[in-house]
């Protein structure tokens, strides 16, 4: 009888591992005291020397995430990030769901209710008392989308699903309290922030850009309250080999991705209300540029125009605080459009999207042959010749 491996290695198609990845992580799992560690991973880092500006800034946010995930392990709030991991087989058996499809028994270890199934599995493992660990070394690397169109696909997928999973986490918090294994405050805060931060930060940023603040609301003390966050972020950028001034480039980067994050959040709400699953869309891998949906390249220009209008109106009314904030947003967003999207590329995508809106393709019904096998037959019995030779009568 063949022996079943105790551990499983997962690796995303975009990722690469150093040669001692498995050796070091499995050794860590074998240490005394780690018997209840289900997943150990090294959150992937970016490749250095990116050829495009958007790839370099997206890589900076990825490397910052590597640092943040180390802190999450300290508070036992680690999430499996999906790109790579060594998983204990016994932990997968605990979260396995057995279902029946026709006459076949199907075992599902990783649920696909959302497109961020690794995050949901992290919550499931915590319910059974398992822990997840981020190993504090850079042993895995992953590529970053090189253009705005492919980045839109990736970040829209990342923004979808967190709100759906947070409800399950709250149920597990109550269940663990009943088991005598309550969730500590640090873990609770970090997990909720991880799953819901894209939603509330996107709506918060939209509110900051649109609301007409006056001198009473936008006081120097309110602005100073954000300085510790930006200071810590800038120091982490420097620690990871970037410039502290990249904090402003990342701010513009987040503004041009605002509509993308909002779309992913609203898709989560729609999915929760309709109880439907959405298809998993992989990040495009093409040698050329990936075209963006017109909405995502139009909205950054709308933000620039609106910020300029607010700047002019506040200048006339002597509302200097909001005028400076609006002018800063206009400058940063314009720079981000030019650097990350490209003026000509954005015009192309808007024109192509407008043209496609006028022309609706006619879908031709597919002719189905009577002797065409079903996908289940093709999967379990092979090609058409083998189907009719081996199917029971």
Buried (B, 14 or more C-beta within 10 A) or exposed (E): EEEEEEBBBBEBEBBBBBEEBBEBBBEBBEEEEEEEBBBBBBBBBBBEEBEBBBBBBBBBBBBBBBBBBBEBBEBBBBBBBBBBBBBBEBBBEBBEEEEEEEEEEEEEBBEEBBBBBBBBBBBBBBBBEBBBBBBEEBBBBBBBBBBBBBBBBBBBBBBBBBBBBBEBBEEBBEEBEEEEEEBEEBBBEBBBBBBBEBBEBBBEBBEEBEEEBEEEEBEEEEEEEEEEEBEEBBEBBBEBEBEBEBBBBBBBBBBBBBBBBBBBBBBBEEBBEEEEEBEEEEBBEEEEBBBBBBBBBBBBBEBBEBBBEBBEBBBEEEBEBBBBBBBBBBBBBBEBBEBBBBEEBBEBBBEBBEEEEEEEEEEEEEEEEEEEBEEEBBEEBEEEEEBEEEEEE
